[in-house]
Amino acid sequence: MSAIGRLKTRPEFLKVAATGAKWVTPGLVLQARRRPATPATGTAGDVGAEQVRVGFTVSRKVGNAIRRNRARRRLRAVVADVLPEHGRAGCDYVLIGRAGTLDRRYADLVADLRTALARIGTKGSRGRPRGAREAGGGEGNAR
């Protein structure tokens, strides 16, 4: 597989969020999108169909700038270990850091990313359905 590229602009992140699959783990959230077979024409930023691209985001919910940068560094290290062998060519990935990204063991973060990549590979996966509960199923609120 060729080198891993980076998503850098807001529109690239928004495309992945709007059209891609999503999987949530305790240490991270993974969003993925398969790029169209033919890249857009006319711009210098066209990406080959075989390149894997990845972007990182960590919100202020995770903590101050020091904690957010540490979470981003941990995610970059996990991606460097996992994506070269498990990433799908022609896909864009966005990793979203969570509070658990900082406290989770590195081996568990690697396992989280591998699990998310495997689950996103299944058809129609969008993570846990909205409104679904951890246990107990989908009973409504009795009021």
NORNOR-V106760 format. One line per field, one symbol per residue. psi: psi as a letter, one per 20 degrees, with the letter a starting at -180 (. if undefined). A space follows every 50 residues. Layout:
# NORNOR-V106760
psi = ???
This chain:
# NORNOR-V106760
psi = qrqprqphqghgghgghhirrqpprhirppqqppqqhprqqiqijqpqii qpqqqqpprihhaahghghgggggghggghhghhhiqppjqpqpppqrhi hhiqqghhgghggggggghhhqpjpkbpqpiqqgqibkqrpo.
